[in-house]
């Protein structure tokens, strides 16, 4: 599962996520999946039939990427990961 929003991502004080799979959050403008050179765009037209696999690259097409703020309770099962690109913090 993933969330993409170039205009910030905020998990408020009373928010919670209970996700049974790996989770990725990004403020990038596009995500590449499995290095297949298909860029899923946060804005614009996408070919959703290519939207398979795991995020492998993130593109930041804006000069000042937004922030990810976590004031809530994010919970994943022990075998899963929460990832975010360094540029989005």
C-alpha positions in Angstrom: 0.0 0.0 0.0 1.2 3.5 -0.7 0.1 7.1 -0.4 1.4 9.8 -2.8 0.6 13.5 -2.3 3.1 16.2 -3.4 1.3 18.8 -1.2 2.1 17.2 2.2 1.0 14.2 4.1 -0.1 14.6 7.7 -1.2 12.0 10.2 -2.9 13.9 13.0 -2.8 13.3 16.7 -5.8 11.0 16.7 -5.1 9.2 13.4 -4.2 5.6 13.1 -3.4 3.1 10.4 -3.5 -0.7 10.8 -2.0 -2.0 7.6 -1.5 -5.7 6.9 1.1 -5.1 4.2 4.2 -3.0 3.4 3.4 0.7 3.4 5.1 3.6 1.6 4.3 7.3 2.0 5.8 10.0 -0.3 5.4 13.6 -1.3 7.1 12.9 -4.6 5.4 13.7 -7.9 5.8 10.3 -9.5 6.6 6.7 -8.4 8.3 4.0 -10.5 7.3 0.4 -9.8 9.7 -2.5 -10.0 12.1 -0.4 -12.2 9.8 -1.0 -15.2 10.0 2.6 -16.4 6.3 3.2 -15.7 6.0 6.4 -13.7 2.7 6.6 -11.8 2.0 10.4 -11.6 0.4 12.1 -8.6 -1.4 14.5 -11.0 -2.4 13.8 -14.6 -3.3 10.8 -16.6 -2.1 7.3 -15.7 -2.4 3.8 -17.2 -3.6 1.9 -14.2 -3.1 -1.5 -15.8 0.7 -0.9 -15.3 0.2 -0.2 -11.6 1.7 -3.4 -10.2 4.6 -4.3 -7.9 6.5 -2.3 -5.3 7.8 1.3 -5.5 11.4 1.3 -6.6 12.1 5.0 -7.5 10.6 8.3 -6.6 10.7 11.5 -8.8 10.5 15.0 -7.3 9.6 17.3 -10.1 9.1 20.3 -7.8 12.0 22.4 -6.4 10.8 22.3 -2.8 9.3 18.9 -1.8 6.6 18.9 0.9 6.7 17.3 4.4 5.4 14.1 6.0 4.2 14.7 9.5 3.3 11.8 11.9 1.6 12.7 15.2 -0.6 9.6 15.1 -0.2 5.8 15.6 1.0 3.9 12.6 0.9 0.2 13.1 2.3 -2.5 10.8 2.6 -6.3 11.2 6.2 -7.2 12.3 7.1 -8.7 8.9 6.2 -5.5 7.0 8.0 -2.2 6.5 7.1 1.5 6.5 9.2 3.4 4.0 9.5 7.0 2.8 12.1 8.6 0.5 14.6 10.8 2.3 13.8 13.8 0.2 10.2 14.0 1.5 11.1 14.6 5.1 
